[in-house]
Amino acid sequence: MEMSLPPGQATAQGFLGASSAPGGVLAGLVDVGEGAMIGVHATVLPRLKIGAWATVGGGAVVVRDVPEGAVVAGNPARELRRP
């Protein structure tokens, strides 16, 4: 799937292969749900799932799946809020 990445964030739907976003890394196979947002300089480790409408804070290092609608940040990323 091809996607366009605006400066400072990455948004995608579906299944992504290894790619690099401006200021961030999606390492290996990452499943990014509909409407999910990944902040600038965030790193998502391989084979993880970012749930629909979840938000990953800038600079976060995601080492676990992120549930739908959750907000995570930090290194390692920790859940700050879930609807």
DATAHU-V900646 format. One record per residue. N is the residue number from 0. RES is the residue in one letter. SS is DSSP state (H for helix, E for strand, C for the rest). PSI is psi in degrees with one decimal (NA if undefined). D_FIRST is the distance of its C-alpha to the first C-alpha in Angstrom with 1 decimal. Layout:
# DATAHU-V900646
N:RES:SS:PSI:D_FIRST  N:RES:SS:PSI:D_FIRST
This chain:
# DATAHU-V900646
0:M:C:131.4:0.0  1:E:C:142.8:3.8  2:M:C:153.8:6.5  3:S:C:132.5:10.2  4:L:C:114.3:12.6  5:P:C:157.8:16.1  6:P:C:132.6:19.0  7:G:C:-9.8:20.0  8:Q:E:160.1:17.2  9:A:E:130.9:13.6  10:T:E:142.9:12.2  11:A:E:165.3:9.1  12:Q:E:136.4:8.8  13:G:E:-154.1:7.9  14:F:E:129.2:7.4  15:L:E:141.3:6.7  16:G:C:-173.2:8.4  17:A:C:130.4:11.2  18:S:E:166.6:10.8  19:S:E:130.9:13.5  20:A:E:156.2:13.8  21:P:C:116.5:17.0  22:G:C:8.4:19.7  23:G:E:170.5:17.8  24:V:E:131.2:16.2  25:L:E:101.2:13.6  26:A:C:122.3:15.3  27:G:C:-144.5:14.0  28:L:C:113.1:12.3  29:V:E:130.9:12.1  30:D:E:110.8:11.6  31:V:E:120.4:11.6  32:G:E:164.9:13.3  33:E:E:131.3:13.4  34:G:E:1.5:15.3  35:A:E:146.2:15.6  36:M:E:136.0:16.6  37:I:E:119.1:16.8  38:G:E:164.6:19.7  39:V:C:142.2:20.3  40:H:C:15.0:21.3  41:A:C:148.1:20.2  42:T:E:127.2:19.4  43:V:E:120.0:17.6  44:L:C:161.3:18.8  45:P:C:152.8:16.9  46:R:C:28.1:16.5  47:L:C:162.9:17.2  48:K:E:128.7:16.2  49:I:E:113.6:16.3  50:G:C:162.7:17.6  51:A:C:136.7:17.0  52:W:C:18.3:18.8  53:A:C:159.3:19.8  54:T:E:127.4:20.6  55:V:E:121.3:20.6  56:G:C:154.6:23.3  57:G:C:135.8:23.2  58:G:C:-1.2:24.2  59:A:C:151.4:23.8  60:V:E:104.7:23.3  61:V:E:117.7:21.7  62:V:C:-2.4:23.2  63:R:C:162.7:23.0  64:D:C:145.4:20.9  65:V:E:121.9:21.1  66:P:C:160.5:22.3  67:E:C:133.4:21.2  68:G:C:-1.1:22.7  69:A:C:155.2:24.2  70:V:E:122.6:24.8  71:V:E:151.1:24.9  72:A:E:161.8:26.1  73:G:C:-179.8:28.1  74:N:E:103.0:28.2  75:P:C:158.0:27.7  76:A:C:132.8:25.9  77:R:E:147.9:28.3  78:E:E:124.3:28.0  79:L:E:-32.5:29.9  80:R:E:146.7:29.5  81:R:C:135.5:28.2  82:P:C:NA:28.8
